[in-house]
Amino acid sequence: MPKKLLEPQTMLFPLPAVLVSCQRKGQKPNIITLSWVGVVCSEPPMVGISIRKNRFSFGIIKESKEFVINVPRGGLLRATDFCGTVSGKDVDKFAQTKLTPAKSAKVNVPLIEECPVNLECVVRQILDLGSHSLFIGEIMATHVDAECLNERGEPDIDKMSLFCYCPKAHQYRAVSEMLAEYGHA
């Protein structure tokens, strides 16, 4: 099949759609929806989140050096989309979405109670990349809803009702069908 050559662009999909909570000391917490997110290291466990410099959460995370990645389930699709389309500078996203801020174990940023997975992170490095900066965060604590674990205490993806984001198509898609197990495809 012939290929068409396009201009360089970010056509990697699907991507996770996550809610990142952040907070300046003494101020209300904020939530930003991100898809430029991924694991960057296993030992120690680290993730990277890329944020446009003009976003309200950019300054909060740069200053506080902490954030929580909250992995939403399908029932949180509207809240996830909302948190990515309005600014926390103008709106209290926790109040508007009725999401519950809960105390974290290791950082001074609330996690989102309704999300089945929460990763508490401390910023270890910030890389200026152009339109975005990459915040590399070390995972200090991981929370998983007990109902989303199998009998061995491992995550059960089927119980989480996860979704992802497809840039360029501007669509959220379900993550629902297992195709094969790792090492057995």
C-alpha positions, 0 to 999 in steps of 0.5 A: 500500500502506498504511503503519503509523506506528511509534515513531522507531527505528533501522530502517536496514538492512542495515548493515556488521558489522565487528570493531573492534580497540582496545588500551590501552598495555601491555594486551591488545588487544580486539575489539568487533563494531559495525554503527553504522559508516559513511563520514563524509568523503572528503577526508580519508577518515574513518569514524564508529563509534558505541559504547554508553558502557557497553561495555568498548571505549568507554573503551579507544578514548576513552583511546587515540584509535585503533582499526582497523575490520576487515571480516570475510568469511563464514568469520568469522561465528561470531567476529564474533557472539561478539565482539559478545556477550561482554565483553573485560573478561571474555574475551580475544577474540583467544584465544577466536576464534583471530583473529590480531593483526597489527602495524598500519602507523600506529596502536598497535592490531593489525589482524585478519589474517584480515579482507580489509580493515583501516582504521587510524584515529585519533580526530579527534572524539567526539560524545556522542549519548545512549546512544552516542557517535560516534567520528569517525576519520581513516583513516591506512592501508588494508590489503586482501588482495592476493587480494581485488583485481582486475587493476586493483588495485581491491577485488573484492567477490565475492572477499571473501564479505562479510556485513551485519547487519540490526537489528530482525531480528537477522540476518546476511545475505550481500552477494553479488549485484551489481544494477547499476553506479553511474551505470548503473541 
